[in-house]
Amino acid sequence: MKDYSHLIKIITNYKYRLGVTYILFILEMGGDLLKPYFIGKAVNDLLGGSFHSLVLFLALHFSWLIIGTIRMRYDTRTYTAIYNAVILQFISDKLGKSNISKLSAHATLTRELVDSLEFDLVFILEALFNVIGSLVLLFFYDVKIVSICLLVLIPISFISRQYGKKMSVLTHAKNNELEKQVNVIGSIDNVEINRHFTAMREWQIKISDQHAFSFGIMESIVGLLIGLSLYIAAKNTGQAINQGELIGIYFYIIKFNKGLETVPYILEKYASIKDILQRLITFS
């Protein structure tokens, strides 16, 4: 828990402002999750000559749009205020430290930490909404599709575990090099400067390659899931299925897959945040 005390302190100090932005986010994601259902209903009603569900869909869409616009505007004001307060306090506390290179690097890492609260945490929550919400709503269409989705989580969990371990090692090594940056530049040694930026580039390439490899494997699994799920939905144990239901199932499978696709990114950011918090706590 000590490693996360810095992050917990930020959240506690701004709990009300953060609470508002996440309430808006939950409403926004709830509207987005319901849209495929209402699209399917609108298609069925339109084929039957009714516009009722189309009106409901448009009302939902524009409500979602208004809430999302308000949230994005509010987010910028909230997180810039948080960053300014955190970085000014951090620099004030550490200004007497002799290691200016580390201080500069940690100021950059603090910016990354606040950015993670603004963008990455929202991205993670969106992925959870997509995975859990899609499974719940798919249950009302076809239980067999939900079973397949749950089975897919087994190999993805194993892949994610291995990826997370590798990302922790790579992120730690990259940030070790970043802490030397100001001192290296200040040395005015072209050889050392070239070595430093070459090393930074190589660590970033290794991180990117690991991300691409895991993404490729997971996308292959996801592709099989889409094909099999749509096949089952179309067969539907020999019963007729209307166009609207098929559209709804397709969109929820896509949302489920979209949530799974973010797992490598989420693990990468988790490794980065954990390493940043450890450095901010142990900085001397």
FENFENGI-V446765 format. One record per helix or strand. SS is the DSSP state (A for helix, B for strand). FROM is the first residue (numbers start at 1). TO is the last residue. Records with the same first field share a line. If there is no record, write none. Layout:
SS: FROM-TO, FROM-TO
This chain:
A: 2-13, 15-47, 52-94, 100-139, 143-178, 181-186, 190-238, 243-261, 263-282
